[in-house]
């Protein structure tokens, strides 16, 4: 098995993040630093990250969290801020699947299954995520809603078509399949309706129901299967 994949299977990080760790010289095989993510390993020679031994796990877990405001979507924070990992009671080495910025609340997944995380975040599969936002200058008129649906020109290119509704004046719900940084906030600001607050309410087939802010629970097997299925079909 390739070293990058080995680390992902072991729950260290997603495959992409694992490759960054390897390139940064943080990974050793048999006590020697290895910078090639394609290096073959089979577990017979010790693998370590930051001098901590790594072993494969066969019983991966996925947790759903209702992220509160002010909590950062990382495993560790150099500024001492609370992290999403701190909110999940487990002895597993979890990391978030993607990120929500500190001011954004709502549904976030955490796992020790690097392969599943890679599947869910890979741009090819475009797993849908729905956000609810309260915006300035509401209600949003039909022309602006149409613009949000068909594509907004941002500094990093035009956004893909989105599903957009306005269930109440000044409250919009957007379902997007991209993962650009601060995308929903940037889209709304570009069309003249800056976001006051933002919450993610669904990720693929999962919805944020029954979880209070700060609460988390482990997903059942059928829920993990539904997530895996959502990430198996590439968009054309």
N, C-alpha and C positions, 0 to 999 in steps of 0.2 A: 504494500500500500504506500502511496506517496505520502511524504511527511506532512504536507499541508492538509491532506484528507485525514490523516491519522489524528492530527490535533483537533480537527473539526469533529471527528467521531468521538474523541475523548471529551468533548464538551468544553474545550479551552476557549474557543471562539468560532465565529463563522469561518469558512474556508478563506475568504478574502482577507479577513483580519488576521488569520493564522499566517498567511503568506507575508503579511506586513511584519509580523513578529519575527518570522524566519529571516527576512531580509535585514531586519534591524539587529541581528546577531543575538537574539534573546533565547534561541533554541539550541540545545546541545543533543547530540546522539553519541552515546558512549563517552560522554565527557568532552567531546569536541564540538565547537560551534559549527553549525551547518547553515548555510545561507541559500541553499537550493531547495525550494518547496517540492521538487520532483524526486528528491532523494527517497529511495525505497527503504521502508522500515517494516518490520514484522512483529515488533514487541519483544524480540529476543535480546535486543540491545537497549539499555535504558535511554529513555527520552525525557528531557527536562525542559521546562520553561522558567526562566529566571531562577535557575537552580532548584526548582520544585519538580519532583518526579511526576510524570504523567502516565496514567494507565487508561486503557480503553474501558468504557462502560457499555454494558449491553441493555441497561434499563433506563433509557432516557426519559426525561420529564419535560412537560410544557406547562407553564403557569400563565394565567390571565390576571392582569392587575388593573385596577382603576387608579391611574396615576394622579396624585393630587398636584396642585400648583406648587411650584417652588422646589420640586424634586427633580434631579437631573437623571437623564436616561443613560447612565453609564454604570459599570461595575464598581469603579472607584472614582473619587473626585479629589484632585490635588488641592482644592480650596476648602475642603472639609464640609461641603454641602451634603445634605442627605441624598442618597441614591435610590433608584428603584429596587436594586438588589437588597438594600437594607429592609425593605418592606415585606419581603417574602421569607417566611420561616422555614428554612430547609438547610441541610448541610451540603447541598449540591453546589457546584460551582456554576452559577447561572450567569447569563448575559442577555441583554435585551435584543429583541429582533427589530432592528431599526431603532429610530429615536423619535421622541416627542420633545420639543424644546421645553425649558423649565416652566414657562408660563402656560403651556398647553396641558390640558388634563385629558383623562379618559383611557381608552383601551390600549394596553401595551402587553405584548407577549414577552416572556422570558423563558429560556430553555438552556439545556446543556447538550442539545442535539444540533451540532453544527451543520449537518447535512440538511436538516429541515429548515433551519434559519436561512441557509443559502438559497434553498428552493423558494422560500417565501419572499425573499428580497431581490432575487435575480430579476433584472429589467425585462427579460424575455417573457416572463410569465404574468407580469402586471396584475398581481392579486389586488382586487379592489379594496379601498379603504374609504370609509365615510366619516365626514367631519360635520359637526354642527357649530355654527359661528353666529355670534351676535355682532352686528356691524354698525358703524356710524352712518348717519344719513339715511336710515331706513324710513319707509320701506324701499326695497330695491325694485326698480321698474322693470317692465318686461324686456326692454331693449338690453339692459345690463345683464339680466338673467340669461338672455340668448347669447350674449358675448361670453359669459362664463362657460356656457354649455359647449360652444363651438371652438373656443380657444382664445387665450389671452397672450398677447405678445410681452414676454418678459425679457430681461437682459440676457438670459441664457437660452432663448428660443421660445417659440410658440408652444403653449400647453396643448396637450391632446384633448379631444372631446371629453366632457365630464357630464355626469348626471347632476342637475342642480334643481332644487326646489326651494320654495319659501313658505314653510308651514305656518309662520306667523310674520307679521310685518317686522322687518329688521332682523329676522332669524333665517339664516339660509343653511341648507344642508347640501354638501358637495361630496360626490363619490368620484374619486380619482384613481387612476391605475399607475400613476407615476410616483416617483419618490424623491422629487427635488427638495432641496433644503428650504424650509419655511414656505412651501409652495402655496398653500391655501391663503396664508396671510398676504403673500405677495400678489396673488391673483386678485384678492378683494381690494387691496390698496390700489392696484393699478386701475381698477374700474371706478375708483372714487368712493369706496366703502371700506375704510380701514377696520380691522377686527378689534373688537373690545374684549371678547373672550372666545376661546376656541377649545372644543372638546372632540376627541375621536370617539365615535359611538359604535363603529363596527370595523372588523378586519376580516376580509374574506367572509366565511359563513358565520363567524362569531359576532355576537352583539353584546354591548355593555348593559347587561340587565342583572339586577339583584346584587350588584357589588357596590358598596359604599366607597367613597374616596379613601384610598389607602389600603383597601382590602384586596386580597388575592386568593385564588384557589387553583389547585392543580386540575388541568383538563382531563376529562375522561378519555378512554381509548377511542371511542367513536368520534369525539370532537377532534382529536389529533388526526384521525383518519380523514375527516372532512377537510381539515386544513391542508393535509398532504395532497388531497385530490384537487383542491383549489389551486395549488401550485404546480400541478402536473400538465396543465393545458396551456401551451403557448398561444398568445394572441397573434392574429395575422393582420 
